[in-house]
Amino acid sequence: MDGVFAARCYAESTDWYISMKVNTTLTIVNLSYNGLSDNGAAALGRYVRVNPALRNLDVTNNRISAIGAKVFAAGLKKNERLDVLRVRLRI
């Protein structure tokens, strides 16, 4: 499997992180429109840190504040393969 599209997984719970952290071969992850909050952004930051294959990530239209974005960005610094990052805030 190259990618996962999580439609309404309610990412705020971070249950998706438990499932995905063991899969370090995903290249495409779409978590757009899933209510991802700062806690979810922190978990996603941990995930992108341990997934060297991730190339395309979509987190558009979630509820990530500046604090969550900063934590998420720390994880992005460790991922050298990510080519596409889609981020757009829902206001």
C-alpha positions, 0 to 999 in steps of 0.5 A: 500500500502506498497511501492512506486516505483517512476520511473522518477518522477524528484524528484528535483522538490520535488512535490513527497514530497507534495504527500508523506508527508501525507502518513506515512504508506509507508514502501518501497520507491524507488527513485533511478535514479530520478535526486534527487538533494540536494533540493530533499535530504533535502525534503527526510530528512524531510519525513524520519523524519515524517514517522515512518513506513519507513523500506526500502529506495533506493536513488541510482544513484542520484545527491546528493552532500555532502551538501545534504547528510548531510541534509538528514542524519539529518532526518535519525537520527529521524527515528528508523525503517529504516532497509535498505538504498541503496545509491550509487552515480552516478559519 
